[in-house]
Amino acid sequence: MGDHLERATEFGAQFRTWLREGAIVHDETVIDGLANAPQALLDLVNGAYTGKTVVRLGS
């Protein structure tokens, strides 16, 4: 991408369109609570999740 920075704005617009249309989907795993973060990290490094993994700290 570094070779095509002049097209970053164009790409961003197209990427948002693809997300909105459902042409691109992303996986997200949400783990609730800081107390569950250590196990979530272990699971993450062992390949239990795909996509983005976040630990939700508040409700």
Short mmCIF file of the C-alpha atoms (twelve columns), coordinates in Angstrom:
data_MODEL
# 
_entry.id   MODEL 
# 
loop_
_atom_site.group_PDB 
_atom_site.id 
_atom_site.type_symbol 
_atom_site.label_atom_id 
_atom_site.label_alt_id 
_atom_site.label_comp_id 
_atom_site.label_asym_id 
_atom_site.label_seq_id 
_atom_site.Cartn_x 
_atom_site.Cartn_y 
_atom_site.Cartn_z 
_atom_site.pdbx_PDB_model_num 
ATOM 1  C CA . MET A 1  0.000   0.000   0.000  1 
ATOM 2  C CA . GLY A 2  2.890   2.354   0.641  1 
ATOM 3  C CA . ASP A 3  3.506   2.475   -3.097 1 
ATOM 4  C CA . HIS A 4  -0.010  3.835   -3.718 1 
ATOM 5  C CA . LEU A 5  -0.678  6.383   -0.980 1 
ATOM 6  C CA . GLU A 6  -2.147  8.769   -3.539 1 
ATOM 7  C CA . ARG A 7  -5.086  6.338   -3.848 1 
ATOM 8  C CA . ALA A 8  -5.739  5.980   -0.098 1 
ATOM 9  C CA . THR A 9  -8.798  8.258   -0.138 1 
ATOM 10 C CA . GLU A 10 -10.282 6.401   -3.101 1 
ATOM 11 C CA . PHE A 11 -9.620  3.051   -1.439 1 
ATOM 12 C CA . GLY A 12 -11.182 4.188   1.846  1 
ATOM 13 C CA . ALA A 13 -14.380 5.211   0.089  1 
ATOM 14 C CA . GLN A 14 -14.565 1.939   -1.852 1 
ATOM 15 C CA . PHE A 15 -13.804 -0.142  1.246  1 
ATOM 16 C CA . ARG A 16 -16.600 1.555   3.221  1 
ATOM 17 C CA . THR A 17 -18.982 0.816   0.352  1 
ATOM 18 C CA . TRP A 18 -17.992 -2.853  0.351  1 
ATOM 19 C CA . LEU A 19 -18.549 -3.059  4.123  1 
ATOM 20 C CA . ARG A 20 -21.945 -1.364  3.864  1 
ATOM 21 C CA . GLU A 21 -23.044 -3.677  1.037  1 
ATOM 22 C CA . GLY A 22 -21.838 -6.794  2.865  1 
ATOM 23 C CA . ALA A 23 -19.271 -7.629  0.170  1 
ATOM 24 C CA . ILE A 24 -16.645 -7.701  2.913  1 
ATOM 25 C CA . VAL A 25 -17.421 -8.986  6.388  1 
ATOM 26 C CA . HIS A 26 -15.220 -9.121  9.430  1 
ATOM 27 C CA . ASP A 27 -15.238 -11.410 12.414 1 
ATOM 28 C CA . GLU A 28 -15.179 -9.909  15.868 1 
ATOM 29 C CA . THR A 29 -15.086 -11.664 19.212 1 
ATOM 30 C CA . VAL A 30 -16.025 -9.660  22.308 1 
ATOM 31 C CA . ILE A 31 -14.946 -10.936 25.712 1 
ATOM 32 C CA . ASP A 32 -16.719 -9.319  28.664 1 
ATOM 33 C CA . GLY A 33 -14.771 -8.195  31.699 1 
ATOM 34 C CA . LEU A 34 -11.167 -7.583  32.594 1 
ATOM 35 C CA . ALA A 35 -11.176 -10.735 34.714 1 
ATOM 36 C CA . ASN A 36 -11.606 -12.766 31.509 1 
ATOM 37 C CA . ALA A 37 -8.763  -11.025 29.656 1 
ATOM 38 C CA . PRO A 38 -5.974  -13.472 30.630 1 
ATOM 39 C CA . GLN A 39 -7.931  -16.465 29.339 1 
ATOM 40 C CA . ALA A 40 -8.926  -14.504 26.238 1 
ATOM 41 C CA . LEU A 41 -5.251  -13.819 25.526 1 
ATOM 42 C CA . LEU A 42 -4.366  -17.480 25.928 1 
ATOM 43 C CA . ASP A 43 -7.243  -18.469 23.649 1 
ATOM 44 C CA . LEU A 44 -6.164  -15.865 21.105 1 
ATOM 45 C CA . VAL A 45 -2.587  -17.113 20.844 1 
ATOM 46 C CA . ASN A 46 -3.879  -20.678 20.601 1 
ATOM 47 C CA . GLY A 47 -6.014  -19.781 17.588 1 
ATOM 48 C CA . ALA A 48 -9.443  -19.913 19.206 1 
ATOM 49 C CA . TYR A 49 -10.638 -16.718 17.523 1 
ATOM 50 C CA . THR A 50 -10.607 -15.253 14.047 1 
ATOM 51 C CA . GLY A 51 -10.743 -11.567 13.239 1 
ATOM 52 C CA . LYS A 52 -10.599 -8.877  15.879 1 
ATOM 53 C CA . THR A 53 -10.759 -9.817  19.549 1 
ATOM 54 C CA . VAL A 54 -11.597 -7.172  22.148 1 
ATOM 55 C CA . VAL A 55 -12.163 -7.195  25.882 1 
ATOM 56 C CA . ARG A 56 -15.144 -5.046  26.869 1 
ATOM 57 C CA . LEU A 57 -14.484 -3.281  30.163 1 
ATOM 58 C CA . GLY A 58 -17.830 -1.551  30.670 1 
ATOM 59 C CA . SER A 59 -21.435 -2.264  29.821 1 
# 
